[in-house]
Amino acid sequence: MLTVGDSFPDFSLTAVKAGPEGLGGPGVSFTEINSATDEGKWKIVFFWPKDFTFVCPTEIAAFAKLSGEFADRDAVVYGVSTDSEFVHLNWRVYNDDIRDLSIPMLADVKRELSGALGILDKEAGVPLRATFIVDPNGTIQWASVNGLNVGRNPQEVLRVLDALQTDELCPCNWEKGKDVLKPQELFSKAA
């Protein structure tokens, strides 16, 4: 699996657009998103195993609820599974929790991106619940993977993004607005 310090793989995937445009039907609902889309921004890329399941929509909706906070931090959120864009669209139409989704749903049907990242479950052949924070230079700065049956915490992803963007030493459970560690001050107090 690719991890911190690795370059996020180049990709080009069809996606269901965010917002009401995503519900316009097959002729207008889709767009291409690739490595250069949203260039210069932080990217939160999270994967779920399958559409029309139970844990997945809870996570997708939770990431979408925070999309404005991610945008305030100059970050975009991409949700990805190996289902097709047509399945994504149908799922949005029929699931109240994600119908008005404010983030795009990318279709990695050939498993090229999830395979390059090394996050495919060995038995099920679907993506694990992997999340990546990618800096504006395309370098992975944080990676987290859960098994297929355990949802993740998007609020924690936001907290980690805040910490990464300080470019400082952030202690355990650090939150935005709290003090960061200053080693020179710690050493001077000890002397």
Helices and strands as residue ranges (DSSP letters): E 12-16, G 19-23, E 30-34, E 42-47, H 56-65, H 67-72, E 75-81, H 85-94, E 105-107, H 112-117, E 129-134, E 140-146, H 154-166, H 183-190
